[in-house]
């Protein structure tokens, strides 16, 4: 196994999140595909394929490319049997799937899935809960249930404000997100340069072996 590929899929996946946060959706898609590519090549990251497929499915669902979204959710479904259904990775898959269900107008199924996720006591990730409440608000609003929509909008707003306060207290900002994205890009470039250097070294060694072999063969015929 080439050590230069270690966790490169994870780096690209994290970078896709950064690009989503700053609204660079083309780069988000690019990084999601690269994350999948490297995790497929790295057996130690096979447990993450469920999320890789699901996040690509969500990306295409959100962008109304439903046939492409279905392709990735079909691939994700094949990974489910290998996964713990009470894990954060599985919850991420379900959250992504809820977007696909919403976009394909299966609102009741999306609602049921989101309510089940919301009830998970082990799901303490505030950003997850923010997304869940926002999507539930959208579903109830479009369904005409204004009371429920208001209930979930209030909860979404409370969590969002709380996260914004935490972000401000930690000194995080849009520019720091850009800085983190740039740092991740540099990390990826460094790993890719290492891979290219290693490939060139291997090519040079192979050429040298061929030259030596030809020399030995030529010497054999001369003798």
N, C-alpha and C positions, 0 to 999 in steps of 0.2 A: 504494500500500500504506500502511496506517495504522501509523505507527511505534510507536504505543502497544501494539500487539499483539505486537511483536517479543519472541520468547523467552518469552512468557507461558505457553505450553504446557510449556516446560522448567521454569519455576518451579512450576507445578502438579504436574508429575511428581515433582520433588524433594520437594515437600511431601507427596505421597502416601506416599513412603518414610518420612518423619518420622512420619506418622500411623500407619503400620504398626508402627513401632518402639515407639510408646507404646500400641499396642493399640486405637486409635480406628479401627476398620475401616469404619464408615459414612463417616467423613470421607475415608478412604483411597479408597473407591469414588468418592466425589464428585469428588475431585481427579484421579483417573485419567480420569474422563469429561471433565472440563474440559480436562485436558492434551490429550486426543484432539481435542476440539472446536477448540482454538486451533491445534494443529499441522495439522489439516485445512485451516484457513483461512490458514496461513502456508506458502507454497511452499518457503521456505528451510529448513523443518523437516520436509519430506516424507520425508527419509531416516530419521526417527525413528518413522514410523508403524508399522513392523514391531514395534518394542518396545511402542508404545502398545497395539496390538491384543493382543499376546501377554501383556502384564501384566494387561490386563482379563480375558483368557481364564484366566490363572492365578488371578486373584482369585476368579472364579466357580467354577473347578474346586475350589479349596481350600474354598470354602463350599458345595460339593456342588450347585451350580446348573449341571449339566453341559450342558444344552441351550444355556444362555446362553454358557457357556465355548466350546462348539463354534462358535457364531456368530462369536466374535471370532478364534478360531484359523483359521477359514475365510478371514476377511478378511486375517489375517496371511499366510496362504499365498499370497495374490495379490500380496503385496509382496516375496516372496522373490526373484523373478526379477530384481529391480532391485538386490539387495544383494550385497555382498562376503561370501562364505561363510566367510571367515577373518577376520572382524572381531568386535569385542566386541559390537556390536549384534546380530549374528547369534547369537553365543553366548548372549546374554540371551534371545533368542527360544527357542533350544533348551532352555535351563534352564527357562523358563516352560512349554514344551511337555511337558517330562518330568513336571511335576506333573499335567498333564491326562492323560497316558498312565497315570500311577500311579493317579489317581482313577478312570479308566475300566477299571482292572484289567488293563491291558496291561503287566504288570510286566517281561516280558522286553524289550519295546521300550524302556521307560523305563530299564531297567538298561543296555542297549546304548548309548543316547544319553548317559547320565551317564558311563559309562566312557570314551566317546569324548571327551567334554568334559574329563574329568579328565586325559586324556593331552595336552591342548593346552599346549605349552610357553609359548605366548604369553599364556596366561591366568594372569596373576600376581595377580589380584584375590583376596585372602585371604577376603573375605566370600563370593565365588562358591564357592571351594573348601570353605568351611564348609558352605554350603547343599547342595552336591553330595554331600559325605560324609554329611550328616545324612539326605538322602533315600535314598542307597544303603543306609545302616544300616537305615532303616525298611523298605525293600523286602526286604532279606535277612532281617530279623527276621520279617516277615510270611510270607515264603516258607519259613521253618523252617531257613534256613542260619545257624545261630547263630554259627559260627566267623567267617564273612564279616561278619556283623552286628557282632560284637565288634570286628573289625579296623577297620571304618569308623567305629564309634562312638568308638574310641580316637583316630582321626585327627581326627574332628569335634571331640572334646573338647579335643584339643591346640590346634587352630586357634582354637577358641572362647576358651580360656584365654589364648592369645597376644593375641587381639584385645581381650579384656577388660583385660589388662595395659597394652596400648598406649592403650586408652581412658582408663584411670586415670592413666597417666603424662601424657597430654595434658590432664588435668583435665576431661574430658568426663563428663557425668552425665545422668541422666534429666531433671533440671531444665534443663540446657543444651539438651537436645533440645526441651523445651517452649519455651525461649526462642527457639531457631532457628525452630521452627514458627510462633511468634508473629511473628517478624521477617518470615518469608515471607508470612504473612497480611497484614501491613502493606504489604509491597511490592506484593502483588496489589491491595489496596484502593487504594493510590496510583495504580496503573496504570488501574484501573477508574474511579476518580474523574476521571482525565485524559480517559478515553474519553467519559464522560458530559458533561464540560465541553465537549469538542470537539463532541459531538453537539448540545448546546444552542446553542453558538455558530453552528453550521451552520444550525440551525433558525431562529435569530434573523435570520441573513443572508437566508435564503429568504423569511421573512415581510416583511423590509424591501424586498426586490426586488419582491415581489408588490404591496406598498403603493405603491411608486414606479411600477410598471407601470400600476396602476389609476389613479394620479394623472395619469400622462401620457395615458392613454386618455380620462379625463374631460376634461382640458384640451383635447384634440383635438376632442371633440364640442362643447365650449363655443365654440371658435373657429369 
